[in-house]
Amino acid sequence: MRYIEPHAHMVSRTTDDYISLVTTGCKAVCEPAFWAGYDRSSAAGFYDYFRQLTEYEPRRAAQFGLPHFCWLCINPKEAEDLTLAEEVISLIPKFLDHNTVLGIGEIGLNKNSRNEMIILEKHVDFAAKHNQLILVHTPHLEDKLKGTKLIVDLIKSDSRIDPGRVLIDHVEEHTVKMVLEAGFWGGMTLYPESKCTSPRAIDILENYGSERLWMNSACDWGVSIPLAVPYAAQEMRRRGYNDETIDDIFYKNPFRFLHQCPKFKI
């Protein structure tokens, strides 16, 4: 099979993971900016991180013939410090012209706090002014429904934003309908301990259709599986889906969304 891994934090992974992705048919990997496993103490730490995403990591992936793309932002887990967050956002224009930067993400909410909402709105405004795609992180577990509604309402209220250029990630059974009805794309994250399992994600496809949905591993520093996407394809085969349908979901769907950025060429 061929597939695109549209959300993976490869700075936290080993070269063995790159080899595994390529071996299983991955044609491109996309890395949103996120938490480093600890809270960074200054904007200088984010400057170095943005260099890692735009310079070093694409070279590391290229050793294995895998195109690497990225997104830029300050993630919601570190958005409580408004001064730091505004300093980080001010760094982003220096990196937007890199030929692997797809847009702004993963922005969003973590604890649905007032400060997180302020920084989310600033990110959305930045994306609108610079005509960037948007990738959004939704909170975990009990905060997800409330947080997803706050995110959807905020982005919908900005008339400059085309919902078809926004991906709301980590959707589950109780949030996917809200996201799709608002015209956004939805991402289903395949985690072994939280978010979606492969069977649950496929159940969602069967209930809501495959239009404007993708699957990703979001593999990072925690318990996660870099090959979760091809594993999900195997589950679809077990259920009797043919290769054409699998290709549409795991390759063509993410391609349709990401190709809205002219830099996404594979």
N, C-alpha and C positions, 0 to 999 in steps of 0.2 A: 504494500500500500504506500501511498504518499500522504503526508499530512504536514500541517503547519502547527508548531507549538506557539500559540499566541500570547502566552503569559508564563514566563519562567524566570526566576531570579538566579541567573547563571553565575553571578559573582560569588554565590555561596556554594557552587557545585564544583566537582572535580573534572579533569579532562576525560576521565572514564565516562562521565555522563554525556559529554559531547559525542564521544565515540558511539555510545548506545543510541543516542538520538539519530545520528546519521545512519547507523546500521539498520534501524527500524523504519527508515523512509522519511525522516524529517527533512523538509526542504527549506525551512527558515525558522528561526527562533526569535521571539520578541520579548524584551525585558523592560517592564515598567520600573521606574524608580520607586524604591521602598525603604524600609527600615533596615539598618545594618546589623541588627541583632542587639543593638544598644543605642541609646540616644546620643546623637552627635552634639558636641559642645559648642560648635561655632559654624558659621556659614562657610568657613574655609574647608571644613570637613566635607560639606556638600560639593564644593567646587572640585575637590579631588575625586569625589564619587562620580560627579558628572563626567570628568575626564576618563575615569575608569569605564563608564558606560559607553562613551562615544569614541574612545581611542583604543584602550587596551583590550576590552572584551571582544570587540569585532575582530581584532587580530588573533586572539586566542581561538575564537570559533573558526576563523578562516583556515587555521591549520588542519581542520578536519573537513573542509569544503562546505561549511554551514554558514549561510548568511545570518548575521546578527543585527537586529534592530533594537531601538530602545525608545523609551518615553521619559520625560523629565518633569519633576515637581518636587515639593516637599510633602512627604507622605503624612496622612492624618495622625499617625501615632506620635509625630513630632511637631504637630501644629498648635499645641497649647501655648507655646512661647511666640506671641505675635511678632515681636521684634525680630527674632530669629527667622520666622517664617517669611516675613516680608523681605529680609535680606537675601534669603535663598531664592525667592521668586525673582528678585532683581538680577540674579546671576543667569537665569535661563536664556535671555536673549543672546548671550555670548555663545551659546551652544546650538541654537535653533538651526543654524545653517549647515550643521554636520549632515552628511548625506545618509545617515542611518537613523536620524531622529524622526519619529512618526507623529509625535504630538505631546499632549500634556497628560500625565498620568503616572501612577495611579493615585489620583486625588480622591477625596471622599470624606468619610466619617469613620471614627473608631469608637468613641464613646458618646457621640451625638451631643458634644458640648457646644457652648456658645462660641468659643474661640475656634473650634474646628469648623463651624459654619461660616465664620468670617473669612477664614483662609480658603475654604471651598469656594466661596463667592468670588474671592480675588483670583483664584485659579481659573474659574469659568470666564470671568471678565478678560483675563489675559488670553485665554484660548480664543475667545470671540474676536478680540482686537487683532490677533495674529493669524486668524483663520486656521486653527489647529484642530485635529481630531482630539477627542477626549476619551480617556479610559478611567473608570470610576471604581473605587473600592467601597464595598458596603460592609457594615459592621458584622460582627459574629453573633451567632446564637440569639439570645433573647432581645438584643438591640437591633437585629437585622430589619425587622418589619418597619419599626419606627424610623430607623435611619434611612432605609430605602425610600420611604415616602418623603422624608425631608429632602433627600437628594433629587428625587424625581420632580417634586414641586419647585425646588429652586432652579433647576436647569430649564424646566418648561416655562418658567416665568421670564426667561431671557429670550426675547424675540430674535436675537441675532444668532442663536444656536439652532442648527438643523439637527433634530433628534436622530436622524439616520447616520450622523457622524459622531454619535456618542455610544460607547459600550459600557453598560452597567454590569460589573463583574460580580461573581459569587452569588448569583441568583439561586434560589431554592424553590421548593414547591409553593411556598406562601408569598413569594415576591415576584415570580417570573411573569405572572399575568399583568401585574401593575406596570412592569417595565415594558413589556411588548405592546400593551394597549396605548402607552404614551409615545410609541413610535421609536423607542430606543432599541439597540441591540442588547442581547443578554449573554453573559458568559457563565458557564457552569464549571466550577472548579472541583476537580476530582481529588479529594483528600481521603486518606485512610481512616482518619479519626474525627473529622468534622466536614462541614460543607457537604459536597455530594459524593456518593459512591457511583461507580459506573452504572449499576442497575437503576438507581434513582434518576440519574441524568437521562438515561434512555427512556425511562417512564415519562419524564417531563417532555421529551421530544414526541412521544406517542400521544400525549395529552394536548400539547400546544402546537405541534408541528415543528418543522426544522428551520423555518424562515427566521432569519435574524438571531440565530443562536449558534454559539460555538462551545467547545469544551477545551479546557486547559488544565495543566498540572499545577501552576503557580508554585512549583517546587522552590523551596527556600531553605532556611537554616533549621527549620523544625522537621517534624515527621512528615515526609512528603515523598512522592514517587515521580521522578522525572519521566518515566515511561507510562504515566497514567493515561495519556491520550491513546496510544496504540493498544493498551490493554482494554480500553473502552471499545475500541473498534472490534477487538476479539469478542467482546460480549455481544456486540451487535450481530456479528457473524453467527454466534451461537443461537441468537433469536431468529435467524433466517434472513437477515437483510443482505442484499446483494452488494457487489463491489461498487456499482455506480452510486448507490445511495450513500455508502460509506465514504466514498470520495467526495461527494457533494457536501457532507457534513464536516469532515475532518480536513479537507483541503480547500474546496471552493468557497465555503461559507466564510472562514477567516480571510481568505483572499479577497472576497467581495468587499468586506469592511476595510481591510488594511490598504487595499489598492486605491482607496479614496485619497490617500497620501501619495503623491507622484513619486516619492522617494522609495516606495515599496516595490522593488523590482527583483524578481527571482527567476 
